């Protein structure tokens, strides 16, 4: 066989030599394409003791490590993998077979072992995420750390872009953060959902603490249904949301995918209704009761006087005035329950940017 016709399996078997021990060593190292096995597993399969398998593979290892044999197909395979990462290992293995570098699906763990034995530079590693094997460069931020950072960002902002994740990773890690690998790693998670793939917006539905979803439920407990513009502005009142402002189309898609939400054009409705006692703090419930009694809107001085008279301390009062998603500030100087001006027709609502933390008076 000419070298151009050699497959990786054939090349590696030929380098091991001939005889019964070749099959044993190939099985252990993964040179047969099956990914390798433990001494005990190979011994059980072949019908030998663990110690005898160890002796056979030790002899093969000594020879291969010393001889550093020429292995052009292995070198081609390593280069091919490096050119196609990051990607799922299964995708690369299928492509190796399609390109006829391997005769069958050859697990890349065998390639890694061969490179180690033959003294080849190996530019890639394999990390398993939720049962999916990902192939990536060796000098990058660990995949599990990328995922932890992504979960932290989603918990804080509810949704994010890939650029958000890459930026956050680079703040804490000096290694390379591969954008494509971030996508591959997140896609392995069961809760990964695109909100706008063209703009890289996504969220993780399996994150139990999602700030946007929590604030949406607060809002819908007092205004159900609500226009997406009101919902968007109410979410943005939280100072912790500073730095992220999803387009309304992205927020609408989030509402379509979020549990317990229904979207009709630009109107969002909670189904079933959200019980305010389940989602609002005590002071928020008191404010709802107060504003409901006064027709839904009130001047800041009146609201402050009543709240302080109820025993609410100043810091808590101002925090809720600025940040609570159920309170809105209107252009005529009134505060009220979110959505109340739409119902009463009194005044115009301030924009999202105008009532962010530090900009209220």
C-alpha positions in Angstrom: 0.0 0.0 0.0 1.2 3.5 -0.9 1.3 6.0 2.0 -1.4 8.0 0.2 -3.7 5.1 0.5 -2.9 4.3 4.1 -5.5 4.9 6.7 -4.7 5.8 10.3 -5.7 2.4 11.6 -3.5 0.6 9.2 -0.5 2.9 9.8 -0.7 2.5 13.5 -1.1 -1.3 13.4 1.8 -1.6 11.0 4.0 0.5 13.4 3.2 -1.8 16.3 4.5 -4.8 14.3 2.8 -8.2 13.9 1.4 -11.0 16.0 -1.3 -11.4 18.7 0.2 -8.7 20.9 -0.5 -6.1 18.2 -4.2 -6.4 18.7 -3.9 -6.2 22.4 -1.7 -3.0 22.3 -3.9 -1.5 19.6 -7.0 -2.1 21.8 -5.4 -0.6 24.9 -4.1 2.6 23.1 -7.2 3.1 21.0 -5.2 2.5 17.7 -8.2 0.4 16.6 -10.4 3.5 16.6 -12.4 2.6 19.7 -10.8 5.1 22.0 -8.6 2.8 24.2 -9.4 0.9 27.4 -8.1 0.1 30.8 -5.7 -2.8 31.5 -8.5 -4.7 33.2 -11.1 -4.1 30.5 -8.7 -5.1 27.7 -7.7 -8.2 29.7 -11.3 -9.2 30.3 -12.0 -8.8 26.6 -9.0 -10.7 25.3 -8.9 -13.3 28.1 -5.7 -12.3 29.8 -4.8 -11.1 33.2 -4.4 -7.4 33.9 -0.7 -7.9 34.6 -0.1 -9.7 31.3 -1.8 -6.9 29.4 0.4 -4.4 31.2 3.6 -6.3 30.2 2.5 -6.3 26.5 1.6 -2.6 26.3 4.7 -1.6 28.3 6.9 -3.3 25.8 5.1 -1.6 22.9 5.3 1.8 24.7 9.0 1.5 25.3 9.6 0.7 21.6 7.4 3.5 20.2 8.7 6.1 22.6 12.3 5.3 21.7 11.9 4.8 18.0 9.7 7.8 17.3 8.6 6.2 14.0 7.6 8.1 10.9 3.8 8.4 10.8 2.6 10.6 7.9 -1.1 9.7 8.3 -1.0 10.5 12.0 0.6 13.9 11.2 -2.0 14.6 8.6 -4.7 13.6 11.0 -3.4 15.9 13.8 -3.2 18.8 11.3 -6.7 18.1 10.1 -8.1 18.2 13.6 -6.3 21.4 14.4 -7.7 23.1 11.3 -11.3 22.1 12.2 -11.4 22.9 15.9 -13.2 23.9 17.9 -16.0 21.4 17.2 -17.8 18.4 18.5 -15.5 15.4 18.4 -18.1 13.3 16.6 -18.2 15.9 13.8 -14.5 15.8 13.3 -14.3 12.0 13.5 -17.0 11.7 10.8 -15.1 14.2 8.6 -11.9 12.2 9.0 -13.7 9.1 7.7 -15.2 11.1 4.8 -11.7 12.3 3.9 -10.5 8.7 4.1 -7.9 9.4 6.6 -9.5 6.7 8.7 -11.4 3.7 7.5 -14.1 4.0 10.2 -15.1 6.3 13.0 -11.8 6.7 14.8 -12.2 8.2 18.3 -9.7 11.1 18.8 -8.6 9.8 22.1 -6.5 7.2 20.1 -5.0 10.1 18.1 -4.0 11.8 21.4 -2.4 8.6 22.7 -0.5 8.1 19.5 0.8 11.6 19.5 2.0 11.2 23.1 3.8 7.9 22.3 5.4 9.2 19.1 6.5 12.5 20.6 4.3 14.6 18.4 3.2 18.1 19.3 -0.5 18.0 20.1 -2.3 21.3 19.6 -5.8 20.1 20.8 -7.5 18.6 23.8 -10.9 17.1 24.4 -13.4 18.2 27.1 -16.7 16.5 27.8 -19.7 18.7 28.5 -23.0 17.0 29.3 -21.9 13.8 27.4 -20.7 15.8 24.4 -17.0 15.7 23.6 -15.6 19.0 22.5 -12.3 19.4 20.7 -10.5 22.7 21.3 -7.1 24.3 21.5 -4.9 23.4 24.5 -4.0 27.0 25.5 -7.5 28.3 26.1 -9.7 29.1 29.1 -11.1 25.8 30.5 -14.5 25.0 29.1 -16.1 24.4 32.5 -15.0 27.9 33.5 -16.5 29.4 30.4 -19.8 27.7 31.3 -19.7 28.9 34.9 -19.1 32.5 33.7 -22.0 32.2 31.2 -24.3 31.0 33.9 -23.3 33.8 36.2 -23.9 36.4 33.5 -27.4 34.9 32.7 -28.3 34.9 36.3 -27.4 38.6 36.5 -28.8 39.8 33.2 -31.3 37.1 32.3 -30.0 36.9 28.7 -26.7 37.9 27.0 -24.7 37.9 23.8 -21.7 35.8 23.0 -19.6 39.0 23.1 -20.8 39.5 26.7 -19.5 36.1 27.7 -16.2 36.5 25.9 -15.7 39.9 27.5 -16.5 38.5 31.0 -14.1 35.5 30.4 -11.3 37.8 29.4 -11.7 39.8 32.6 -10.8 36.8 34.8 -8.7 34.6 32.5 -5.5 35.5 30.6 -5.8 32.6 28.2 -7.4 32.7 24.7 -11.2 32.7 24.7 -12.5 31.1 21.5 -15.9 32.5 20.5 -16.8 29.4 18.5 -15.9 27.2 21.4 -18.2 29.2 23.7 -21.0 28.5 21.3 -20.1 24.8 21.1 -19.9 24.5 24.9 -23.2 26.3 25.6 -25.0 24.3 22.9 -24.2 21.1 24.8 -26.3 22.5 27.7 -30.0 21.4 27.7 -31.2 24.9 28.6 -29.4 26.8 25.8 -31.8 28.7 23.5 -31.1 31.3 20.9 -33.1 34.6 21.2 -31.6 36.1 18.1 -28.9 34.0 16.5 -27.9 36.7 13.9 -27.2 39.1 16.8 -25.8 36.4 19.1 -28.5 36.8 21.9 -29.2 33.7 23.9 -30.4 32.6 27.4 -30.2 29.5 29.6 -33.5 28.2 30.7 -32.1 25.8 33.2 -30.6 28.7 35.3 -32.9 28.7 38.4 -32.1 32.4 39.3 -32.9 34.6 36.3 -33.2 38.2 37.2 -35.1 39.3 34.1 -37.7 36.5 34.5 -38.1 37.3 38.2 -38.7 41.0 37.5 -41.1 40.2 34.7 -43.1 38.1 37.1 -43.2 41.0 39.6 -44.4 43.4 36.8 -47.1 41.0 35.6 -48.4 40.4 39.1 -49.7 44.1 39.0 -50.1 44.7 35.3 -51.3 41.7 33.3 -51.3 42.0 30.3 -48.6 44.7 29.6 -47.1 46.2 26.5 -43.5 45.2 25.7 -42.3 48.8 26.0 -43.6 49.1 29.5 -42.2 45.7 30.4 -38.8 46.6 28.9 -38.6 49.8 30.8 -39.7 48.2 34.1 -37.0 45.6 33.8 -34.4 48.3 33.1 -35.0 50.2 36.4 -32.8 47.8 38.3 -29.4 49.3 38.6 -27.9 45.8 38.4 -29.2 45.7 34.8 -26.9 48.6 33.9 -24.7 47.5 31.0 -27.3 45.4 29.2 -30.2 46.6 27.1 -31.7 43.9 24.9 -33.6 45.1 21.9 -37.3 44.8 22.3 -37.5 42.1 19.6 -35.1 40.0 21.8 -37.2 40.6 24.9 -40.3 39.6 23.0 -38.6 36.4 22.0 -37.5 35.8 25.5 -41.2 36.2 26.6 -42.3 33.7 24.0 -39.8 31.1 25.3 -40.2 31.9 29.1 -42.5 29.6 31.1 -45.9 31.0 31.9 -45.8 33.8 29.3 -47.9 34.4 26.2 -47.2 37.0 23.6 -49.8 38.6 21.3 -48.2 41.1 18.9 -46.4 43.4 21.4 -48.5 42.5 24.4 -47.2 40.1 27.1 -49.6 38.2 29.4 -48.9 35.8 32.3 -50.9 32.6 32.1 -51.8 31.6 34.7 -51.8 34.9 36.5 -48.9 35.6 38.9 -49.9 35.9 42.6 -48.3 39.1 43.9 -47.9 37.6 47.3 -45.5 35.1 45.8 -43.2 37.5 44.0 -43.4 41.0 45.7 -41.6 42.1 48.8 -43.6 43.4 51.8 -42.9 47.0 50.9 -43.8 46.4 47.3 -47.1 44.9 48.4 -47.7 47.9 50.6 -47.0 50.3 47.7 -49.4 48.4 45.5 -52.1 48.7 48.1 -51.4 52.4 48.6 -51.3 53.3 44.9 -54.4 51.2 44.2 -56.3 53.2 46.8 -55.2 56.5 45.2 -56.1 55.7 41.6 -52.7 54.3 40.6 -50.5 57.4 40.7 -49.1 59.7 43.4 -46.6 62.5 43.9 -43.2 61.6 45.2 -43.6 63.7 48.3 -46.9 62.0 49.1 -45.5 58.6 48.5 -42.5 59.3 50.7 -44.7 60.7 53.5 -47.0 57.7 53.5 -44.2 55.1 53.3 -42.1 56.7 56.1 -45.3 57.0 58.1 -45.7 53.2 57.7 -42.3 52.7 59.3 -40.3 52.1 56.1 -36.8 53.5 56.4 -35.5 56.1 54.0 -32.9 53.8 52.4 -35.5 51.1 51.6 -38.0 53.7 50.4 -35.5 55.3 47.9 -34.2 51.9 46.8 -37.7 50.8 45.8 -38.6 54.2 44.3 -35.6 53.9 42.0 -35.3 50.2 41.4 -38.6 48.4 41.9 -40.0 47.2 38.5 -43.6 47.7 39.6 -43.1 51.5 40.0 -43.0 53.9 37.1 -42.0 57.6 37.0 -44.0 59.8 34.6 -43.2 63.0 32.9 -45.6 65.1 34.9 -43.8 64.3 38.2 -46.0 61.4 39.3 -45.1 58.0 40.4 -47.4 55.1 39.9 -47.9 51.4 39.4 -46.4 50.2 36.1 -49.1 50.3 33.4 -51.3 52.6 35.3 -50.9 55.6 33.0 -51.8 53.4 30.0 -55.1 52.6 31.8 -55.8 56.2 33.1 -54.4 58.2 30.2 -52.6 60.6 32.6 -49.3 61.9 31.3 -46.5 60.3 29.4 -44.1 57.8 30.6 -40.4 58.5 30.8 -38.1 56.5 28.5 -36.0 53.5 29.7 -32.8 55.6 29.6 -34.3 58.6 31.5 -35.2 56.7 34.7 -32.1 54.6 35.2 -30.4 54.7 38.5 -28.7 58.0 39.3 -31.0 59.9 36.9 -34.2 60.2 39.0 -34.9 63.3 41.0 
